């Protein structure tokens, strides 16, 4: 597997990184596509039900973190393209080493997204 740059320095974000609130993430997710927005709503309602049933805010915090990372990964078109390419490479890898290389690069992308969410 060839090593490619993770981010093109000319890759402009589609929108600023939203705060980790339900409404801000909802707006960002809607801009990424209808199927993504539907999944967001389904997972939001599941997290909300779990939070109510367990009397805990942890499910909502987890939901917001996970979707914040999702948005951070996809708000840059080149990063989103590369993530998709790497996911396909893992799924279609002809060797464990090829899968590991692609997975390691996915890990780098995830780390960058986590830093954006934490900032």
N, C-alpha and C positions, 0 to 999 in steps of 0.2 A: 504494500500500500504506500502510495506516495504521500509525503508530508506536504500539506498545503497550509498557507497562512490561515489562522483561525478567523481573523477579522480583516476586512479590507478597510484601511484607514479612511477611504472615501465613502464608506457605507454610512449613510445618514439614517438616523432612526425615523420610523414612521410617525412617532409621537414621543413626547417626553416620558420618562419612567414615572408612572403614576404612584401616588402614595398607596400603602397597603390598607386600603379601605374597600369595603364591599362595593360601594358605588363607583369609585375611581377605577377599580379593576374591571367592573362590569362594562364600563364605557370602553376601556382599552380592549377587552376581549371581544366586544361586539365589532370593533373595527377590524379584527382579525378574521372574522367570518361567522356565518350563521351557525354552522355545526359546532363550532367552538363555543359560541354563546349558549347554545342549548346544553352542551355538556357542563359549562360553568353553572348554569341555573340548576341543573340536576344535582351536581355536587354540592352547591350551596345549600339546597334544601336538605340533603342528607346530613351535611355537617351541622346544620341548624337543629335538626331533629336529634342528632346524637348529643349535641350540647345541652338541649333541654332535658333529654332522658338521663344524662349523667350529671346534670347540674354542674357543668364544667365549661370553661371558655376554651379549653385546649383544642377541641375539634374545629372551632372557628379560627383560632390562631394558625393551626396547621393548614386549614383550607386557604387562608390568606397568603401564607408563605408559599405554598405550592403554586398557587395561581400567580403570585408575584414573580416567581422564577419562570413560570411558563411564559408570561408576558415579556420578561426581560430577554428570554431566549429568542423570541419571535419579533420583537419590535425593530430589529435590524434585519432588513431583507437578506443580506449576505450571510449573516449568522444563521438565520432560519433555513436558508438554502443548504448551508453546510451541515447543519444538524440533521436535516432530512437525508442528505447524502450519506452521512455517517451511520444513521440508523439503518438505512438500506444496506450499507456495507457490512454491518454487524449481522443482519438477518441473512445475507447472502454470502457470507465469508466462506471461502473454500478451506480455510485452516483456522485453527485456534489462534495462531499468532496474528493473522489478519484481523480476526474479531477483536482480539485484545488491543491492537493498535488503534482501531476505530473507536473502541470503547474508551480508551485512554483519552483520545481527543474529545469525545463527548464529555468526559469528566472535566476537562479544561474549560469547555464551554459552560458547563454547570457551575464551576467555580466562579467564572466571570459573572454569570447571572446572579449568583448568590451575593457577590460583592455589590452589584448594582442595587439589589433589593435591600441590603443592609445599610447602604449609604444614605 
